[in-house]
Amino acid sequence: MKFIKFTGALVAAALVAPAASADKLDDIIASGTLRCAVVLDFPPMGSRDANNEPIGFDVDYCNDLAKALDVTAEIVETPFPDRIPALVSGRADVGIASTSDTLERARTVGFTIPYFAFTFNVVTNADAGLQTYEDLADRTVGSVAGTYEAIRLEEDIKKWDKGGSFRSYQSQADVFLALSQGQIDATTVTSTVASAIVQGGKYEGLSMTGEAPYDVDYVGLIALRQEYGLLNYLDLFVNQQVRTGRYQELYEQYIGGDAPRLTVDKVYY
Amino acid sequence: MFEYTFQWRQAFRALPQMLEGALVTMQISLLSMALGITIAVLLAVGRNSRSVWLRAPATAWVEVARNTPALFQIYMAHFGLGSFGIYLSPFVALLAGITFNNAGYLCETFRGALRAIPDTQMRAGRSLGMGQAKAFRLIVAPQMFRIAFLPTTNQMVWAILMTSLGVTVGMNTDLTGVTQALNSRTFRTFELFALAGVVYYCIAKAVMLGARLLAWRLFRY
């Protein structure tokens, strides 16, 4: 009788007791939903189609990840400056948001191995008469606050010290609006965005003026720094996307041509 | 659930840069107050005028300024005017937006103060041989400013807080702009914005304290 009571109490305790502290990966699987922070102002990585539905490389990566986890994907639209607050406040589980893997940021947030690599172009207002990146030294330029290229461009304007000024805007759309109005003379953006915008014809008078001489910008998926289980899973996910050919497939779909290598020569990431 | 470990050292190291931003914030809000008060007095006189040519534009200004968001006004000053080839820098656009908004609210403050002053004050001045303008300047205006003084200081605090909207038009040298730039580098969002919040709070408190001291000094009998 005592044994039955004891077993009964044990079963009851197991049923009502909270689950042992699960990590984020377990939480996602248990909840059945993967919430991805994605920037939808950054075509072709993330944008909205004619029906206002999220589309783009990052959106598809979120869907692929959800499929791998056997859960439903939920896109949490997040402007560039809000990527970390979205994770920390629990609005999103993972950031698939073209986040440059700087060492300064890695003190705060956990990065995976690179899942994409960007090069940069200068986009100018055709009336500004600019030819090279160095021509920007005495001009008014701008970019999206919080992006790798914004940080580099602002640094260079300060370094040149030739009377140029830098403005940071909250969205890519504001940068192109300011550029097409002539409020700024140029911006530097990823080559993917540059070709999408210039060919898209939505903004008048914009043209690509050569490359911006920045290092290749490797971007990683992001999660909370202490979520090792999730970060390990995401690393393997990125690896699998490349080796199964899905990375190349999506690159061809959204950008075209050969996808950039995600490894750095002579170093193990 | 809030999963975050605070690293205050990094934020405190950024404090000197943020204080430089706070100076720009003060500069914009003081300028916007000086311009706003000047325009508001004119608008208040216009709104109290019998002439429809003075009353209509003053009323329109106040209606738009008070019934549309300050963010919209600042955005329009930068991108809206930009569509017509009129380019205001982020600093000027922010200043113009806040001044427009401030003038609308201050006008109502001054109008209320004007109404609180009996007509007999103006008549007394006129009976002493003063012209209308002189009687307004020497008798009515000082009383109006006295009544409107404390509400005006509230508006000054509002102006300081409104400068944070400048980030939407590319302003990156004021306190919010500097904080946003630091945040994008380090991702230490909470520490940096908490610190910026404390700086805003201190500025606002200092302004209110200063205003009370000034009021005590100016208006004691």
Chai-1 contact restraints between the chains, C-beta under 6 A:
chainA,res_idxA,chainB,res_idxB,connection_type,confidence,min_distance_angstrom,max_distance_angstrom,comment,restraint_id
A,P81,B,S184,contact,1.0,0.0,6.0,A-B,restraint_1
A,I84,B,F187,contact,1.0,0.0,6.0,A-B,restraint_2
A,I84,B,T189,contact,1.0,0.0,6.0,A-B,restraint_3
A,P85,B,T189,contact,1.0,0.0,6.0,A-B,restraint_4
A,V88,B,Y4,contact,1.0,0.0,6.0,A-B,restraint_5
A,G90,B,M1,contact,1.0,0.0,6.0,A-B,restraint_6
A,E104,B,R185,contact,1.0,0.0,6.0,A-B,restraint_7
A,E104,B,T186,contact,1.0,0.0,6.0,A-B,restraint_8
A,R105,B,F187,contact,1.0,0.0,6.0,A-B,restraint_9
A,T108,B,F187,contact,1.0,0.0,6.0,A-B,restraint_10
A,T108,B,R188,contact,1.0,0.0,6.0,A-B,restraint_11
A,V109,B,F187,contact,1.0,0.0,6.0,A-B,restraint_12
A,G142,B,G170,contact,1.0,0.0,6.0,A-B,restraint_13
A,A145,B,Q180,contact,1.0,0.0,6.0,A-B,restraint_14
A,A145,B,S184,contact,1.0,0.0,6.0,A-B,restraint_15
A,G146,B,S184,contact,1.0,0.0,6.0,A-B,restraint_16
A,R167,B,P90,contact,1.0,0.0,6.0,A-B,restraint_17
A,R167,B,G170,contact,1.0,0.0,6.0,A-B,restraint_18
A,S168,B,N172,contact,1.0,0.0,6.0,A-B,restraint_19
A,Y169,B,G170,contact,1.0,0.0,6.0,A-B,restraint_20
A,Q170,B,T168,contact,1.0,0.0,6.0,A-B,restraint_21
A,L177,B,F79,contact,1.0,0.0,6.0,A-B,restraint_22
A,Q181,B,G82,contact,1.0,0.0,6.0,A-B,restraint_23
A,Q183,B,G82,contact,1.0,0.0,6.0,A-B,restraint_24
A,Q183,B,Y87,contact,1.0,0.0,6.0,A-B,restraint_25
A,L224,B,E3,contact,1.0,0.0,6.0,A-B,restraint_26
